[in-house]
Amino acid sequence: MQLNLREHQSAVIDALREGFKQGYKSQLLYAPTGFGKTEVAIALMQATADKSKRAAILLDRLVLVDQTSLRLSKYGLEHGVYQSNHWKFDRHQKLQVCSAQTLEARSDFPEVDLLIVDECHISRKQTTEYIKANPDLKVIGLTATPFTKGLGSIYQNVVCGATNGWLVDNKWLTPLRVYIAKEIDMSGVKKVAGEWSQEMATKRGMQITGDIVSEWIQKTHEIFGGPRKTIVFCAGVAHGADLVQQFAERGYNFVSISYKDDDEFKREAIEDFAKPDTAIHGLIATDILTRGFDVSDVMIGVSARPFSKSLSSHVQQMGRVMRTHDGKDFALWLDHSGNYLRFRDDWDSLYIDGVDKLDETVEKTKKELTEDEKTASKCPKCGHLWPTGADTCPSCGHVRERRNQVENVSGVLEELVGSRKTLTDDRQTFYSELLHFAGEKNYNPNWAKHKYREKFGVWPRNLHEIPAPVTHKTASWIRSRNIAWSKSQNRVQRPPNEI
């Protein structure tokens, strides 16, 4: 089979090549789940081999080694697999699929001209030392979550392949429909290095297992009319076993997999679950499903492992249910961990902006919301995530009463007056006019979002994507910003003696 890249994948390869031309030997490619980072990597490896040079991709999990090897074989690319006792081990091949564990055990990197590091946010000492010891080696790191401290000392340049928002807008990812359910209570639990211990998360998680099961049953029947494929991110092994038992008592077949199970059992469970006619309603795990799990027809994700600082884990988990599939208009996200509200601002920023710098995005422990803030963040009738500034729940249609008050929304004080046109209405009108203007000018779909943020300092979260004719007031504002931008460019481009 011939490898045919999408337009945005070809564009990111051009950007990486330009980076190498500019002298950046090590570059990080940020791209969300669903972008097709593996296809980009394979295209780069193929291009390297076509020039009679050598390339390797480094993977940190054995299942990913086999998956990547199969992808290369699908496109007819000869390669070796650098893994202990693997049947395709062949050091003479120009292309190599490498197990990080095998390389660490042998302290032996194959000689290559291009090294691609998958999931490069997982820092491995030997890989880092090898990259720094070979400054002329071309290196590309791949990740959807570049939030690990020290990445900036390894990678000299960042290429943003796409944002989650762009992929959703262009139908390469499925949007999430989020419900804020009963939360695991982590109050009073001590943290180690800013994160709650898994042992205590497991104990607290088991206290609401019944609520997790009941919420899933209710929502899956209300929204889908019956069970749909589900993955559950539990708090620990014991929590997973407890969930399996309580789901079974209600007549549902869930399977828990963990590090305690042998590889064959885990492989068979995932393969069975991936079948269109599987009898398994859901898989339950802590970390195993976070990476390298690509079953696109999963319709529901249940978040039941609280994180205090690990935005990367939260983003990776949501990515498991956002892959597109025929007939899948959205994915349901049931949050029992508190993670969605805890990381909401960071997620919104990542969703719109992506990443273009390193180290500044290092994960930090998040301040907990108050109970009032948590209550105000969800619909009191159905539990759906409440759209910022909206009066009507998009799920059940519940209308909340507005009172004369000042409400703090994402750090912006907004006066909410029920007897007159609200600030939200004004902002919706402005955003709708920006959308209309962008459509007329054939601008990038994200242009309106950025202009909105330029004016208000926040993203247009939960506003409707409905264009409206541009008024004179909005047209004047756009014209003033264009003039300001033009003047700034003129100042930058003029020689110093003309300034």
N, C-alpha and C positions, 0 to 999 in steps of 0.2 A: 504494500500500500504506500502511495506517495504522501509525504507530509505536506499538507497545505495549511499555511498559517492564516489566521484572521488578520485583518488590517491592523488592529491595535497590537498584535503580537509582532508583526513585521516592523511596526514603528518603533517598538521598544528595542529590537535588535539593532536598528539603525542608530538609536540613541546610545546604546552600549558601545557600538563601533566608533561613534563620534567621541565618546569618552576616552577610549583607548588612544585615538588619534591626538587627543589633547594631553596625553601623557599620564592619564590615570591607569595604573596597572591593576588596582583592585577596586571593583565597583560592586555596589549592592543594588540588586533589583527588588524594589518593593512592589508587590502586586497581591491583591486579595485572593482568597479562595475563588475558583471559577475563572480566573484570568487565563490559565493554561501555562503556568510556569514550566511544567515538565516539557511541553511541546517546544517552548522557547529554548530550553536547555538542549533538547535533542537537535534542534535546527542548528544551534551554535556548534555542537559536537560534530554534526555532519559536515558543516562548512569547514571546520578545522581539519577533519580527515581528508576532505577534498583537496586541501592544500598540502597533503602528505605530512601533516603534523599530527600531534597526539593530544587527546583530551580525556579528561576523567571527570565523573560526577561522584561526589562523596555524599553518602546517605547514612543516617544514624540509626536506622532500624532495618532489620533483616527483611521484613515484609515489603519495605519500600525498595530494597535492592532487587527483589524478584519482580515487583511491579514495573520498575524502570527497565529492567532487562527485557521483559515482555514487550514493552513499548518500542524499544529499539528493534527488536526482532520483527515486530509488526510492520515497521517501516523498512525492513530489509537491510538493517545496518549491522554489519559484523562487529562483534565486540567481545571482550573478556569480562568475567565477573571476578573481582578481587575480593574473594570471601573464602574463608577456610573450608576446604573440602567441597567447594562448589563444582558442579560438573562442567561449568563453562569457564573455569579458571584458565586463562591463557595470557601470559604477560606480553606476548608478541603482538597482540591486537593494538591498533592505533586508538581505539576507543575502549575505555574501561569504566565499569560500574563498580564502585568501591564501597565496601562496608567500613565505616569509621572504626568499629570495634576491631576488625582484622588488622587495619593499618596501625592502630595503637598497640595491639599485641605484638606485631612484628617490627614496629618502628621503621616501616619501610614504605615510602611513597613511590608509586611508579613514576617514571620520568614522563612529564607532560609539558605541553606548551600552554594549555588552558585547563584550569581547575575550576569546576563548578561546585559550590558548597550548598547543598540543599538544607533548608531549615537552619540558616546560618545564625539565627538568633540564639541557637543552642551552642553556647561557647564550649569548644573543646580545646584543651591546652595544647595538645600536639599539633592540631591543625593550625592553630594560631601561630605557634612557633615556626612551623614550616612556611607559612605565608610570609612572615616577617624575615625569615632567613633567606628567602628567594625573592628579592624585590623586583626582579625582572620578569617573574612569572605573571601571566595574565590570570586574574582571579575574578569570578563573579559569584557573589553570595545571593541566594534566593530566600525570601521570607515574606510572610504576610504580617509579621509582628516584629518589627525591628526596634524593640524597646530594651534590649539588653545593654547594660553598662559596658563600655569598652569597644563597641562596634566601630565607633569613630576612629579608633586607633588602628583598626584593621582595614577598613574600607575607606578609600579616599573620595569616592563620589557616589551619590545616590541617584538612581533613575526610578522615577515613579511611573510604573506601567499603566495604572489606572486607579481610580478610587472605587470604593464599594458603591457609592452613589451613581457613578457613571455606568458601572456594570449592571446595576439594577435598572437604570433608565433605558439602557440599550438591550435589556432582556437577556443578559449573560448571567445574571444572578436573580434569585427570587426574593422579593421583599419579605420582611418579618411582620407578623401580627402579634403583638406582645401583650401578655396578661401578667399583672403583678399579683401573685398568689400569696398564700400564707408563708411567711418567711421563717427560715431556720434562725432561731434566736442565738446569736453569738455574743451577747452582752456578758461581760465579765471574763471572757476567755482571753488568756494571755497570748501574746504574739511572739513569734521567734523570727527575727530578721524581717519584721513587718507583716508576717503572714500567720494566720491561725493554724494550729497544728491539725493534721488530718485526723488524729485520734479523737480530739475534742469535737471536730466538725462531724465525725461519724456519730458520736454519742448524741449530739444535739440534733443531727439529721434524723436519727431513728425516732425521736420524739414526735415528729410530724409525718412519719411514713404514711399513716392513714389518710392524712390530708392531701398528700401528694397523689396517692392512688385515686381518691375521690375526685379531686380536681381534674385529673386526666380523664376519668370516665365521663364527668359532666361536660367538659369542653369538647371532647372528641365526638360526643353524640350531638351536642348543640350545634357545632360548626360543620362537622362532616357527616353526621347521621350514623356514625359508628366508628369502630377502631380504624386507625390509620397507622402506618409504620412510624415508630417512635424510637428515639434514642434518649436515654436518661443519663445525665452526668451526676452520679451519686457522690456522697461525701467520703466513702470508704468501703472496704470489702464487706464488712458486717452490715452496713447500710444497704448495699446492693442485694445481699442475701435476704434481708428483711423485706425489701421491696418486691423481690421475686415471689416470696411467700404470700404477701398480702395481695398482689395482683392475681396470683393463682386462686386465692380464696374467693376472688370476685369473678373468676372464670376467664382470666386473660393469661396468655402465654408469654411471659417475659423471661429472658435469659441473661444472667449476669456473667461477665467475664472479667478476670483480674490477673494480676501478675502471679497469683497462686495456681492458675490453671496452666496446663501444658500447652505448647504452641499449636499442636494438632487440634485440640478442642477449640481453641480460640479461632483458628482458621476455619474450621468446619462451621462454627456458629455464625461467623460473619458471612461465609459463602451461602449458607442456608438463608440467612436473613436477606441477602441481596436478591434472591429469586423473586420474580414477580408474584408467584403463587405461594410464598412462604407461609407457614402456619405460625411463625413467630410474630407476635404483635410488637415486641420491642426488645432492644438490647440495652443493658445497663452496665456502665463501667465508670471508672474514675478518670484515668488518663488515656487508656488504650484507644478510645474513639476520637481523641482530640486531634490527632494527626494521622494521615495516611488512610483515612476512612472515607471512601467516596461512593456512597449509595445514594444516588440522586433522587429516588422516589420516597425518601424519608420526608414525612409531612409535619412531624411534631418533634420539638426538642424540649426536654425538661431540664432546667438548671437547678440542681439540688446540692451543689458543692460551693460554699461561700468562699470568695477570695477577697482579701483586704487590699491587695496591691497588684495582683497579676492580671493586668489588662490583656496581656497576650493570651492567657488561657481563656478568658472570657470571649475574646474575638475569635479564637480558633474554634471554640465550641459552637458559637453561632454560625460560623462558616460551614459546619457539617450539615446544616439543614437548609442552607441557602442555595444549593446547587439546583439548576433548572431541570425540569422533567415535564414531559407531555401532560397537560391537564393540571399542572401545579401552578396556581396563580399566586400563592403566598405560602409561607411556612409559619406554623403556629409555634410560639415560644412561651412556655409557661415558667415563670421565674419564681422559684421558692428560695433562692439563695440571697436575694437582694443585690445581685451583681449588676443587673441592668440599670437600676437607679444609681448604684454606687459609681458606675463608670459611664453614666449617660453623657456627660459633657465631653469626655475624652472620645467616646464612641462617635458622637455626632461630628466632632472635629475630624476624626479619622475618616468617617464616612464621606464627608464633603471634600476635604483637603488632601487626604492621603499623607504621605511622608516625603519630605525632601531634605531633611537634616537628621543627623545621628547624635546620640548622647543627650541632646536636649529633650528627647522623648523618653528618657529612662523612667521606668515605673516607680511610682511613689505610693505609699500607703494613703488610702482615701479616708477622708473624714466621713463619719457615719451621719446619715440624715436623721433628723428628729422624727418622732412618731407622727407629728403633725405634717411634716413635709412628705413622709411616706404616704399618709392617708390622702393628701391633696394630689398625689401623683397618679392616682388610679380612680377609675370610675367607681362610685360607691355601689352601683347596681350590679355590674358584671365583672369588675376588676380589670378591665382593659386599661392599658397605659393611657393616661390622660394627655391629649395633645396640648402643648404649651399654649396658653392664652385662649383656648377654645372654650365654648360654652356647651357644646354638644358632643356626646360620646360617639365616635365613629362606628362602634360595634353595636350597641343596643339602642342608641338614639336618646339616652337619658340626658336631660337638660339640667344643668346645675344652676342654682340661684346665685346671682351676682349681688354682692353688697358693696357699698362704698368703702373701699379699703385700699391699702397699698400692698401689693403682692410682690415678693422677691422671686423673679424667674431667671435662673442662670446668671445671677449677679446683676441683673438689670431691674431697677425699680420701675414698675409699671402701675399707674393709677387705673383702677378698674371701677368704672362708674356705670351702674346698671341703667340709669335713666337717660343716658345719651350714647351716641355712637362710640364704641370702645376703640382703644388704641389698636387692638387686634384687627378690627375691621379696616382701619386706615392702612395698616400694614399689608393686609391681604390685597387691598385695592392696588397699592403701590407695586406689590410683587406681581400681581396679574398683569399690570401694564408693562413691567419689565419683560415678562414672558412673551407678550405680544410683540414688543419691540425686537427682542432677540429672534423671534420667528421671522419677522419681516426682513431682518438683516442677515438671516441664516447664520447666526452666531452659534458657538458651542452651547449645548444645553445647560452647562453650569454657569454661563455668563450672568444670568439673572440672579442666581444664588449669591455670587460674589458681589454684585452691585448692591444687592439688598444688605449684605453684611457691611459693605463699605459705608452705607448710610446709617444703619442702626447698631452696628457692632456685634450683632448676633446673627446666626444662620436662620433662614426661613423655615423653621421646624414645624411640621404638621400644618402648613398652609396648603391650600388646594392648588393644583397645577392647572389652573384655568386662566387662559389669556383674556385680557380685556383691552379695549381700545385705549391708546395712550392719550392722556390729557395734556394740556399745555404745560401744567405745572411739572409733571413728570418729565416731559420732553425737555423742558428748560434745565431741570436738574441733570439729566443725562448729558446735555450739551455742555453744561458747566464743568462736569467731570472730564469730558473729552478734551476740553480746552486746557484744563489743569494738567492732564496727562501729557498733552502735546507740548506744553511749555516745559514740563519737567524733562521730557526727552530732548528738547532743544538745548536745555542747559547742560545735559549730560554729554551731548554730542559736540558742542562747540568747543574749540580749542581754549585752553586756560586764559590766553591773552584777550579773548573776546568776551569773557564772563565779567 
